[in-house]
Amino acid sequence: MLRVTGGKAKGRLLKVPAESKIRPTSEKVREALFNIMGPAGVTGARFIDLFAGCGAVGIEALSRGAEHATFIESNPKHTRIIRENIERCGFQQSAKVVFGDILLMLDRIKHQDSSYDIIFADPPYDYPKWKILLS
């Protein structure tokens, strides 16, 4: 299990899929990431967590004051765990979990009236479409 490192949900434990090959962003890395952004960087922001895994980064953003977080994940087991973790931390009203292919979901979002202040993408090491993702 992982812990939320700061904000309203600091110390809450997050469930991680046991049998999966995901590599959740460690507590140390998440803490450093959000310390670099500072409170003003995430407070009130609309955050999107691509390849969300267990949702640790997006939940960390919500805990530290993000207005909303969207979690996109292509594994249905992981989306269930993300929902559980969001509920554990009490962020159901400010979170949206989307199941589907990352590139297809991004294309749909692009054509909607949605915008995000922070886009976090941490694909698997062997993700074959990273050039398309970056474009």
N, C-alpha and C positions, 0 to 999 in steps of 0.2 A: 504494500500500500504506500501511496504517496501522501504528503501533507501539503495543504495550502500554506504558502510562506508569508503572506501579508494580508492586511485589510480586514474586512468584516468577518470573513470565514477563516482567518488565520488559525492554523492548527487542525482544521478539519481533515479527516482522512478521506482519501479518494481511492475508489476501487480501480484495480487494473486487471484487464483480462489475463488470466493465468496461462492459458494455453496458446496465446497468440504470439506473434513475432514482433509486436509493436515495441518500440523503445520510448517510453514516455520521457518527456523533457524533465530532467532531474530537478529536484528542489533548488539546488545550488544555481543551476543555469536559469531557471525561472526567476529566482530572486535577483540575480544579476541583471537579467533582461529588463525587469520592471524597475529596478533601481536606476539603470541607465536612462530609461524614459522619464523617470521622476513622476511625482504625483500629477503634475499638470499634463503629462503626456498621455495618460489613460483616463483621467477623470472626465466623465461625460462623453467619452468616445464611443463610437459604434465599432465593434471589434469583430473580425471574422477569423476563425481558426480552421484552416484547411488541413486535411489529413489529421483530424482531431484526436484520433486514438481513444484515450479515456477522458479527454476534455480538460486536462490539467491546465493548459495555457489559457484557454478562454475563461475557465473558472477563476483562475488567478486574476485575469483582467477584470472580471465582474467584482471579485472580492476587493480589488483596489480602486473601484469606483467607475468602471466602464458603465455606460448607460444601457448597452445591449451587446450581446455576443451571439453570433451565429456559428454553429459548429457543423462542418461538413465532413462526413465520413462515409467510406464506401463499404464498410463491413457491418452487416446488420447486428451482430453480437456487440460490436463496439458502440453502436448508436444506443443500444439498450443501457450499456454501462454509463455512457455519457449522461443519459437522462437520469439514471440513479444518482450519479455524482452531483448533478445540478440540483436535484431534489434534496440530497444530503446537506447541501450548502444553502438551500433556501432561495435559489435564483430562478425558479420556474417562470416568474413574470417577466424576466429580462433576458431570457435565452430562447433560442430556436435551434433545434437539431434537425439537420437535413441529411437524409440517406441518399447516396447516389455517387456516380462518377464525378470526381472533382471538377474536371474540365467542363462537363455538361452542366453541372450546377452553377459554375461560374458564368457560363454563357447565359443561362437563364436569369441570373442575378443582374447581369449587365443590361438585359433588356427590360428589367423591372425598374421601378422608381426607387431602388435601394442604393444607398451609398455607405461606404465604410471609411472610417478614419485610419484604422490600423488593420492591415492584412498580414496575418502570420501564416507562413507555409513551412512545414517541416516534413517533406515527403520521405518515404522509405529510401534507404541508400540506393536501392536498385530501381528507382522510379524511372521508367524509360522516356517519359514525356516532359522532362523538366524544361527543355528549351521552349516548348509550346506553353507550358505553365508560366514561365517568366515573361513571355510576350503578352 
